[in-house]
Amino acid sequence: MFDGIRENISPAILAVATVLILLSVALLATVEMLRRRNLRIRGIRE
């Protein structure tokens, strides 16, 4: 089953998927950084 899937995936799709994953990770890291900054400003400790 997996052999057939690998033959039909183009490099362009893999490149776009990689970019989307990296963008998602960067966005999540930014949101977490802003959340921690906001808690620090308010004086709330985790």
trRosetta pair geometry for C-beta under 8 A, 3 or more apart (Angstrom, degrees):
i j d omega theta_ij theta_ji phi_ij phi_ji
1 4 6.4 -63 -165 32 30 108
1 5 7.0 25 147 -17 64 108
2 5 5.4 -53 -150 35 42 114
2 6 6.4 43 155 -23 71 103
3 6 6.0 -54 -149 33 31 110
3 7 6.8 31 155 -21 62 105
4 7 6.0 -55 -152 29 33 112
4 8 6.9 15 159 -9 64 112
5 8 6.4 -74 -156 40 31 101
5 9 6.7 30 157 -30 68 108
6 9 6.3 -55 -146 22 32 111
9 13 5.6 -115 -165 72 80 129
9 14 6.2 82 152 -51 115 99
10 13 5.0 99 60 3 79 99
10 14 7.3 -146 98 -1 45 87
11 14 5.4 -56 -149 40 39 113
11 15 6.1 42 153 -24 70 104
12 15 5.6 -53 -147 34 32 112
12 16 6.4 30 155 -16 65 105
13 16 5.8 -54 -147 38 31 109
13 17 6.2 33 154 -19 65 108
14 17 5.7 -55 -145 38 30 112
14 18 6.3 33 154 -21 64 106
15 18 5.7 -53 -149 34 30 112
15 19 6.5 30 153 -17 64 105
16 19 5.7 -54 -148 37 33 111
16 20 6.3 32 154 -19 65 106
17 20 5.7 -55 -147 37 31 111
17 21 6.4 32 154 -20 64 105
18 21 5.8 -54 -148 35 30 110
18 22 6.4 27 155 -15 65 107
19 22 5.8 -57 -147 40 31 109
19 23 6.1 32 154 -20 65 108
20 23 5.6 -53 -143 38 30 113
20 24 6.3 33 155 -21 64 105
21 24 5.7 -55 -149 35 30 112
21 25 6.4 28 154 -17 64 105
22 25 5.8 -53 -146 37 32 110
22 26 6.3 31 155 -18 65 107
23 26 5.8 -55 -146 38 30 111
23 27 6.2 31 154 -20 64 108
24 27 5.7 -55 -146 36 30 111
24 28 6.3 28 156 -16 65 107
25 28 5.9 -55 -147 39 30 110
25 29 6.3 30 155 -19 64 108
26 29 5.8 -55 -147 37 30 111
26 30 6.4 32 154 -20 64 106
27 30 5.7 -54 -148 35 30 112
27 31 6.4 30 154 -18 64 105
28 31 5.8 -52 -146 36 32 111
28 32 6.3 31 156 -17 65 107
29 32 5.8 -55 -147 38 31 111
29 33 6.3 33 154 -21 65 107
30 33 5.7 -54 -146 36 30 112
30 34 6.4 28 156 -15 65 107
31 34 5.8 -57 -148 39 30 109
31 35 6.3 34 153 -23 65 107
32 35 5.5 -52 -146 34 32 114
32 36 6.4 29 157 -16 65 104
33 36 6.0 -55 -149 38 29 107
33 37 6.3 31 152 -20 63 108
34 37 5.5 -53 -145 36 33 114
34 38 6.2 36 154 -22 65 105
35 38 5.7 -54 -150 35 29 112
35 39 6.5 28 152 -17 63 105
36 39 5.7 -53 -148 37 34 111
36 40 6.3 36 153 -21 66 106
36 46 7.9 -43 -123 -32 87 132
37 40 5.7 -55 -149 36 31 112
37 41 6.4 32 153 -21 65 105
38 41 5.8 -52 -147 33 31 111
38 42 6.5 23 155 -11 63 109
39 42 5.9 -62 -148 43 31 107
39 44 4.7 -84 -163 71 85 100
39 45 7.7 124 154 -92 111 17
39 46 6.7 45 146 -51 156 91
40 43 7.6 41 180 -73 30 27
40 44 7.9 -91 -67 53 22 63
